[in-house]
Structures are given as C-alpha cells and as structure tokens.
Amino acid sequence: TGPSQADCAILIIAAGTGEFEAGISKDGQTREHALLAYTLGVKQLIVAINKMDTTKWSEDRYQEIIKETSNFIKKVGYNPKHVPFVPISGFNGDNMIEASTNCPWYKGWEKETKSKSTGKTLLEAIDAIDPPSRPTDKPLRLPLQDVYKIGGIGTVPVGRVETGIIKAGMVVTFAPAGVTTEVKSVEMHHEQLTEGVPGDNVGFNVKNVSVKEIRRGNVAGDSKNDPPKASESFNAQVIVLNHPGQVGAGYAPVLDCHTAHIACKFSELLEKIDRRTGKSVENSPKFIKSGDAAIVKMVPSKPMCVEAFTDYPPL
C-alpha cells in the first residue's frame, strides 16, 4: 500500500563488497524493490549509494555500482538520465543534508527532466522531485479510514481526499453502503475548512446517518458527479512477487485496495503479460507463479468499490 501512493521512490543501495552484488542478483531485494515501485506506478526515482565509508569512498567502486544500477533500472523501465545518483553514508551523515568532503571526485548529481536540476545531497534530490498534479478537477473520491460518533455533533467519517474536493453543503453518496446525505462541515486538525482537496486528511460531519450504516473501506463521492458504486467483478493486473507453488483460478487472497480489506477470488486468468511492457505473452494461462504478471478477473466476496487505474489511480 505504501509504494502505490508514493510520488517518488528512493532506492538505497549498499556499496559494501558482496552486499551490492547480493541486492542486485536475480532474487535480490534491490531488484524486487525497484520492480515493485515501477509496477505500482511510481515514476520518479532517486538512487542513494549507501555505506560509501566502508569502501573508503572509492570512486572506482562508486562508478562500478552506478554503471550496473543504471543498466538494471533501465531494464525495469526507468530512464537513468532522469534519476539522481547520490553517494552517501547514512551512518556518518555524508551527502545526506550537507555536501561531504570525503569524495572530492564527486561533482554532484543531475537529472535531465523538464525542470533540469542539479545538486550534491540526498536532501536536494528530494527537493527536486517534480510535484505531481493533484487531481482537484476529477469527481470526489474519499475512502473512509474510520467513522466516529462525536457527542453533540453526530456522525463524523474521516479519510483522505484522493480526487476532487469536499465542502459543506455537498450531497455525498457512500458506496457500497448506498447511503446519501448532506455534508454539514469539513475540518482538518480541528480547524474548519472551506474545502478539502486531494492529500488532505479530513473529518466531515454528515446529517442523519448512524455510525452503523457506513464503515472503513466505504468510499464517499459527489452524488451528482459520477458517484462511486460497488463492483461485482473487475479485471486486475496482478504480479506474483513471491508465492510457494502455482496460483490458478479459485485462489482467494485478501485484497487491500484503498482502505478496503476484502477476500477476492481469482475467477479467471485472462492473460499472462510482460511486466515491463504490459503486452500479452499468453492467453488464458492455467497457472501463474512467482515472477509472473497477469490480467485476472476478480470477484470480491462482498461488495467493494474499485475504479479503473486510468480514472482514479488510488482506487
């Protein structure tokens, strides 16, 4: 759930002898983390080469790691020219916040994106992340994290606005509960807001709805503008990172989607795909195994709200 909501990933690579090689090997963590980030749609990447102090700040070792890592992230799908590479020692603090004096050979990082930027430290690389556009123009989607009953106020659902805006006077629909009501007020950190926008964690007070009618995992939307609704079934891109044995139709894992947590059955394996390009490599496979990606028809065990990634990525 973490990476799928992130704007940027920082890949930490250990420079120690044998450590780097283990991480980037076929089953290594480095490889799995980079693949996971890219597959989940995290399009910006920063690479930090850590434990440089254990290599005595060797420029040769750094260049060797950069070369290998560039090739490898390129295979995953990232463009190395858009990725800052920073040699650091997390333990000693080198190049984390202030430029280190231990690597006179290091001239700094640069990334060739729209807003071409350069810098020396990891902090500068984080500050140079291209800010994502926050989708205020889309219809409202607000997955509920909790629902509180507050004396003298009433029912207060809380959650993060993912798309659109929420404000007092709006009529919202909760799906799959099928409850429609008016928003009386919106607040964040105990302060009244005129409106909540994407990224805001808000609480909002609703009229005539009891705590029993709505729950965590429900999604609030604008009743007049593409309100959310439950899905009977949906097609999902699934990646098997690690699973003993094979996975076939009938398998029923618990799916965590936004704040919902519901068992969903693989009713049909539609196609196996190349996990980098998304192109089909086999129709109607019988099974999938670790390392495979597939499009699978899923049937939730009880009503749940999901949306197409193209329309509402967080859902």
TAURDA-V826511 format. One record per residue. N is the residue number from 1. RES is the residue in one small letter. PHI is phi in degrees with one decimal (NA if undefined). OMEGA is omega in radians with two decimals (none if undefined). Layout:
# TAURDA-V826511
n:res:phi:omega
N:RES:PHI:OMEGA
N:RES:PHI:OMEGA
This chain:
# TAURDA-V826511
n:res:phi:omega
1:t:NA:-3.14
2:g:-58.4:-3.06
3:p:-56.6:-3.04
4:s:-69.7:-3.14
5:q:-106.4:-3.00
6:a:-83.2:3.08
7:d:-91.2:-3.09
8:c:-151.3:3.07
9:a:-112.4:3.01
10:i:-111.1:-3.14
11:l:-93.5:-3.14
12:i:-96.6:-3.09
13:i:-116.2:-3.13
14:a:-84.7:-3.05
15:a:-85.0:-3.06
16:g:-56.0:3.13
17:t:-59.4:3.14
18:g:87.4:-3.11
19:e:-68.7:3.13
20:f:-60.4:-3.11
21:e:-60.7:-3.14
22:a:-66.9:-3.10
23:g:-66.2:-3.04
24:i:-96.2:3.12
25:s:-66.7:-3.00
26:k:-51.8:-3.10
27:d:-105.2:-3.04
28:g:-69.7:3.13
29:q:-65.5:-3.11
30:t:-55.8:-3.11
31:r:-62.0:-3.10
32:e:-64.4:-3.12
33:h:-64.3:-3.12
34:a:-65.7:-3.13
35:l:-64.9:-3.14
36:l:-62.2:-3.13
37:a:-59.4:-3.09
38:y:-65.3:-3.10
39:t:-65.2:-3.13
40:l:-82.4:3.02
41:g:92.1:3.07
42:v:-84.1:-2.96
43:k:-90.6:3.11
44:q:-107.9:-3.06
45:l:-137.2:2.98
46:i:-125.5:3.10
47:v:-112.9:3.09
48:a:-110.2:3.12
49:i:-92.7:-3.00
50:n:-93.3:3.09
51:k:61.8:3.13
52:m:-63.6:3.11
53:d:-62.2:-3.13
54:t:-73.2:3.10
55:t:-100.1:-3.04
56:k:56.5:3.13
57:w:52.8:-3.13
58:s:-74.1:3.11
59:e:-65.7:-3.13
60:d:-61.0:-3.14
61:r:-63.0:3.14
62:y:-61.1:-3.12
63:q:-63.9:3.13
64:e:-61.6:-3.12
65:i:-67.2:3.14
66:i:-60.1:-3.09
67:k:-63.5:3.14
68:e:-61.8:-3.07
69:t:-66.8:3.11
70:s:-58.6:3.14
71:n:-60.1:-3.05
72:f:-71.9:3.14
73:i:-71.3:3.08
74:k:-64.3:3.11
75:k:-63.5:3.13
76:v:-68.1:3.14
77:g:135.5:3.13
78:y:-84.1:3.03
79:n:-95.0:-3.07
80:p:-56.3:3.13
81:k:-67.4:-3.13
82:h:-95.5:-2.99
83:v:-114.2:3.03
84:p:-72.6:3.04
85:f:-110.5:-3.08
86:v:-128.9:3.05
87:p:-79.7:-3.09
88:i:-137.0:2.82
89:s:-126.8:-3.12
90:g:-63.1:-3.09
91:f:-65.3:-3.10
92:n:-96.8:3.10
93:g:88.7:-3.13
94:d:-62.8:3.08
95:n:59.6:3.10
96:m:-81.2:-3.12
97:i:-115.0:3.11
98:e:-119.5:-3.13
99:a:-63.3:-3.10
100:s:-85.5:3.06
101:t:-96.5:-3.08
102:n:-82.6:-3.10
103:c:-133.5:-3.13
104:p:-57.0:3.14
105:w:-72.9:-3.06
106:y:-83.7:-3.06
107:k:-92.7:3.14
108:g:108.0:3.13
109:w:-103.8:2.95
110:e:-143.1:3.05
111:k:-131.0:-3.05
112:e:-95.3:3.04
113:t:-108.6:-3.12
114:k:-46.5:-3.13
115:s:-98.6:-3.07
116:k:-47.9:-3.09
117:s:-138.6:3.13
118:t:-136.3:3.11
119:g:-179.9:-3.13
120:k:-116.6:-2.96
121:t:-106.3:3.10
122:l:-65.8:3.13
123:l:-60.5:3.12
124:e:-63.8:3.12
125:a:-65.2:3.11
126:i:-67.6:3.13
127:d:-66.5:-3.09
128:a:-90.7:3.08
129:i:-59.5:3.07
130:d:-70.0:-3.11
131:p:-65.6:-3.13
132:p:-73.8:3.08
133:s:-78.4:3.14
134:r:-90.4:-2.96
135:p:-75.8:3.12
136:t:-76.8:-3.06
137:d:-81.5:3.14
138:k:-82.0:3.05
139:p:-61.6:-3.09
140:l:-63.7:2.93
141:r:-136.4:-3.11
142:l:-138.2:3.11
143:p:-68.8:-3.10
144:l:-79.8:3.05
145:q:-91.7:-3.13
146:d:-159.5:3.04
147:v:-131.1:-3.11
148:y:-110.7:3.00
149:k:-111.9:-3.05
150:i:-115.5:-3.08
151:g:-53.7:3.11
152:g:82.0:3.12
153:i:-114.1:-3.14
154:g:117.7:-3.06
155:t:-85.0:-3.12
156:v:-128.1:3.01
157:p:-75.0:3.05
158:v:-128.7:3.12
159:g:176.1:-3.13
160:r:-98.8:3.04
161:v:-68.3:3.13
162:e:-93.9:3.08
163:t:-139.6:3.08
164:g:73.4:3.11
165:i:-133.0:3.08
166:i:-125.4:3.08
167:k:-148.4:-3.12
168:a:-59.0:3.12
169:g:95.0:3.12
170:m:-71.2:3.02
171:v:-101.8:-3.08
172:v:-109.9:3.07
173:t:-114.9:3.05
174:f:-101.0:3.08
175:a:-117.8:-0.05
176:p:-80.5:-3.07
177:a:-64.0:3.13
178:g:74.2:3.14
179:v:-105.7:3.12
180:t:-121.7:-3.08
181:t:-159.7:3.14
182:e:-94.5:3.06
183:v:-83.5:-3.12
184:k:-87.3:3.13
185:s:-158.6:3.13
186:v:-128.2:3.05
187:e:-140.6:3.09
188:m:-135.8:-3.09
189:h:48.6:3.07
190:h:65.4:3.06
191:e:-119.8:3.11
192:q:-63.7:3.07
193:l:-115.9:3.00
194:t:-73.7:3.04
195:e:-155.1:3.05
196:g:-102.0:-3.10
197:v:-118.4:-3.09
198:p:-51.7:-3.11
199:g:100.5:-3.14
200:d:-77.9:2.99
201:n:-93.2:-3.00
202:v:-118.7:2.93
203:g:-116.6:3.11
204:f:-138.5:-3.06
205:n:-95.0:-3.10
206:v:-119.6:-3.09
207:k:-83.1:2.93
208:n:50.3:3.07
209:v:-126.5:3.13
210:s:-89.9:-3.14
211:v:-60.2:-3.09
212:k:-76.6:-3.02
213:e:-83.5:-3.11
214:i:-127.9:-3.05
215:r:-152.0:3.05
216:r:-51.5:-3.14
217:g:97.0:2.99
218:n:-69.8:3.13
219:v:-123.2:3.10
220:a:-95.1:3.09
221:g:-147.4:3.14
222:d:-77.2:-3.05
223:s:-62.3:-3.08
224:k:-100.5:-3.04
225:n:-133.8:3.14
226:d:46.1:-3.12
227:p:-63.0:3.14
228:p:-68.7:3.05
229:k:-145.0:-3.08
230:a:-72.8:3.06
231:s:-107.6:3.06
232:e:-75.0:3.10
233:s:-157.1:3.13
234:f:-157.9:3.08
235:n:-98.5:-3.09
236:a:-126.8:2.98
237:q:-85.2:-3.05
238:v:-118.0:3.04
239:i:-119.0:3.11
240:v:-94.1:-3.13
241:l:-76.3:-3.09
242:n:-157.4:3.14
243:h:-152.6:3.11
244:p:-68.6:3.12
245:g:74.1:-3.05
246:q:-101.6:3.12
247:v:-118.9:-3.13
248:g:-134.0:3.11
249:a:-58.7:-3.13
250:g:100.6:3.09
251:y:-62.4:-3.07
252:a:-134.0:3.12
253:p:-79.7:3.03
254:v:-85.2:-3.11
255:l:-103.2:3.02
256:d:-105.1:-3.13
257:c:-129.3:-2.91
258:h:41.9:-3.13
259:t:-102.5:3.13
260:a:-82.3:-3.05
261:h:-141.7:-2.92
262:i:-139.4:3.08
263:a:-68.4:3.13
264:c:-130.6:-3.11
265:k:-93.0:2.97
266:f:-73.6:-3.09
267:s:-86.1:-3.12
268:e:-159.7:3.01
269:l:-90.2:-3.02
270:l:-80.4:3.08
271:e:-159.1:3.03
272:k:-91.9:-3.09
273:i:-126.8:3.01
274:d:-75.0:-2.97
275:r:-73.6:3.08
276:r:-87.2:-3.04
277:t:-96.0:-3.09
278:g:81.6:-3.13
279:k:-77.4:-3.11
280:s:-69.1:3.07
281:v:-116.5:3.12
282:e:-160.6:3.11
283:n:-88.3:3.09
284:s:41.7:3.11
285:p:-66.4:3.12
286:k:-74.4:-3.08
287:f:-140.0:2.90
288:i:-129.1:-3.09
289:k:-135.8:-3.14
290:s:-50.3:3.12
291:g:94.3:-3.12
292:d:-86.0:2.97
293:a:-124.6:-3.09
294:a:-152.9:2.95
295:i:-98.2:-3.03
296:v:-125.1:3.02
297:k:-83.2:-3.08
298:m:-112.4:3.08
299:v:-122.9:-3.13
300:p:-69.6:-3.10
301:s:-73.4:2.99
302:k:-147.9:-3.00
303:p:-55.8:3.05
304:m:-144.2:3.14
305:c:-96.3:2.95
306:v:-130.6:3.13
307:e:-132.6:3.06
308:a:-63.7:-3.13
309:f:-57.2:-3.12
310:t:-66.3:-3.12
311:d:-88.0:-3.06
312:y:-137.9:-3.03
313:p:-50.2:-3.08
314:p:-67.1:-3.12
315:l:-107.5:none
